[in-house]
């Protein structure tokens, strides 16, 4: 089996190189119109790279992912249910703007019932 570069990463890399080249050409251009055209082309070429980055690292643009990852980083191996539930309550306070995930709520109710 061979592992090559996925085409989407290849497209993102090529457009990133093209965008950087357009920025360099924009700095070297003597007329404002040419500079503007190169900057617009660079912004268009940065879009695929930004989309790939946002899809690979959603926590850069969405606070829900950051909160979720922070919660799971703080959970230790030997923690009890009470400690985990307190940790969930600290990350997702009852009156806060973010609700805990549905799976955490289901588990919390099943823990209370058992």
N, C-alpha and C positions, 0 to 999 in steps of 0.2 A: 504494500500500500504506500502510496505517496501522499504526502501532505503538502499542498501548495498554499499559496496565499488566496484567500477567498476573494472573488471579484469585487465585492463591495468594499473591502479594505484597499484593494488596488485602486479602485475609482477614487476613494477618499484620499489616498496618498498622492495620486497624480494631480487631483484638483488642488490639494494643499500646495504642492510644488508650483503649479501654475499660478495660484493666488500669490505666493511669495514672489514669483518672478514679476507678476503684474505690479506689486507694490514697489519692487526695485525699479522697474521701468517708470512708474509714476514719480518716484523721486528724481529720476534722471531727466524726465521730460521738461522741456523749457516752456511749453505753453500750458495755460490753465485748463484748456479744453481737453488736451491729451491726458493731463493728470487726472481730471475728473473721469474720463472714460476708463482709464486703467484702474482707478479705485473702484468704480462700479463693477467692472469685470472681476476684480479681486473679491469683492463682497459676494458676488454670485458664485464664485468658485469656492468660497469658504463655506457655503451652505451645506454641501454634502458631508464635509468633514465635521461640521457642527452637529448634524443629525446623527452621524455615526457615534460621535462622542456622547451625545445625550442618550442614545439608546444603550450604549455599553455601560455608562455610569449615570443612571437616572438620579442618583442622590445629588448630583451637581445642580439639577434644576428643580427637584421636587423634595420638599421638606419631609413629606411622609416617609420616603425611603430612608432619609437620614435618621429620623426618630426610630424607625423599625430596626435599622442596623445597630444603632446605639443601644437599644434595648437588648438585642441578642448578643452584643459584645459584653454587656455587663452581667449576663447570666453565667454563673459559675457551675461547675459540675456537681458539687455537693450541696447545692441550695435546696431548701425545703420548699414545699408548695406555698407556704405562708410567705416566705422570703420572695419567691418569684411573683406572687400576687401583689406584694407590696411594691416590688420593682415595676410591675405593669402599671399599678396605680400611680406611681411617681412619674412615669413617662406619659401615661394617658390619664390625667386627672379627670374625675367625674364631670366637673364643670368646664373642662378645657375645650379648645377649639378642635382638637383631633379626637376621634373615637378609636378605641382599640379595634384591631381586626376582628372580623366575625369569628374566626377560628379561636381567638383568645377568649372571646365572650362565651362561646359554646363550651370550651374547656372549663371556664370559670364556673358556669352553671352546673356542669356535670361534677365538678369537684365538690360543690356545695351539697349536691344531692347524695353523693356517695359517702 
